[in-house]
């Protein structure tokens, strides 16, 4: 949902990925929730399936286990802090989380993700966004190795 939400309130974007035809425009429950702000987490965590995956920006979202559906697998990274410290731009925290999420879940190939990012970000920011995405992937790999 975008609109008035994008001007300061919670906003939500749904993505359905399937190897077969998609007939429902909006899933009833979600496999993954990415929360980059406290109000968004609180509003949408109930839409997460039991056993789903919750990815949060740990500097901006405090997870309340009482709100989470049963069995939720939590992953928290300092995406906004990393975006600022390493790239000087908080606005690319979404790319850090995107890289992290894709590496964690293996949704699309790295080449496909890089192509999609390069084609959709403002001209002249491609490398910045790609590097932020790659940083997120590296964080997921590092986390996986330490498990």
N, C-alpha and C positions, 0 to 999 in steps of 0.2 A: 504494500500500500504506500503510495506516495501522495503528494498533494500537500495539504496543510501540515502533515507530519514532517515533511522534509524541511520545514521552516522552524524547527525547534522542538518538535515532539518526537515521540517514538515513531520509527518507520520500519517497515518490514518488506522484504523482497523474498518471494518464494521461487525456488528453482526445482523443477522435477527433471531428474535424469533417469532415462530408461532405455534399454535396448529394444523394447517393444513399443507399440503404439500407446500414446498417453491419451486417456479419455476423460480424466478428471482434471479440471482446470486448477483446482486447489486441493491439496491433500488434507485429509481430516486430522491427521497427526503427522508430525515431522520426525525424520530419522536424526536430523542434525539441527541444532540451534547455535548460531553465532551471535553472541551478545557483546556489543561494544559500549553499552551504556546501561546503567542501573535500571532506569524506567523500562527500557526494552526487554531486559531480562525478566523483570517482574511481570510485565504484561504478557510475554509470549512463552514463558517456560512451561505453562500448562499445555501448550500445543505440542510439546515434545513427547514422543512415544516412550513408554517404559523401556528402559535399556538403551535409550538413545544417547547421542553424543552431544555434549555441551562444551562449546569452545568460548571462552571469555577473555576479554582484555582485563587481566587481573589487577591493573592499577585503577580501573574505572568501574569494575563490577565486583560486588561482594556477593558470593553465592550463599544462598540460604538453603541448606539441605532439606528443610521442611517444605520448601516450595517445589523442589525437583520431583518429577515422577520417579517411581521405584527403579533402581538399577542404573540410573543415569551415569554415564562415564564422563567425568569432568576433565577438561584440559584448559589450563589457564596460562597465557603468555602476556608479557608486558609489551604488547604491540605498539601502543602509542609512545611509550618511553623509548623503545628501540627505534621507531621511525624518527623521533626527534634527535636522539643521541647519535645515531649512525648516519642519518641522511638529512638532518636539519629541517624536516618537514613532518609534522604530526599528521597531516592529511593523508599520508600514504600508509598509515597504520592498517587500513583495510587490505592493502597489498601484502603486508606481512602476514596477516591472518589468512588471506587467500592462499598464499604459498604453504603455510602451515597446514591448513585444512586439506589442500589437495595432496600433499605428501602423506599426511596421516591416513586419508581415505582412498587414495589412488583413484580419483574420479575421472580425470582425463590425463593424457600424456603431458609431460612437461613442454614438449614442442607445441602442442595445441594450446596450452595455457599461455605460453609466451606469445604466440601468434595473436590470440584473442586480446591480450593486454596491449600489445603493440598497436593493434588496430582500433582500440577503444579509448585510450588515454589521450589527453591533449598533446598535440604535436610538440616535440621538443622535450617531453617528459618521459618518453618511452624507456630509456635506460634507467632512470631513477626508479620508475615503477617496477621494472623487471628486477632490479637489484634488491628492492624491498621484498618482492615476492620470493626471490631466491634466498634471502635471509630467513624468511618464514619457513621455507623448505628445510634449510639447514637446522633450524631449531627443532623441527619435528624429527629429523634424522637423529639429532643429538639426544633428544628425549627417548626415542625408540631404543637407541644403543644402551641407555642407562637403565632400561627396564629389566 
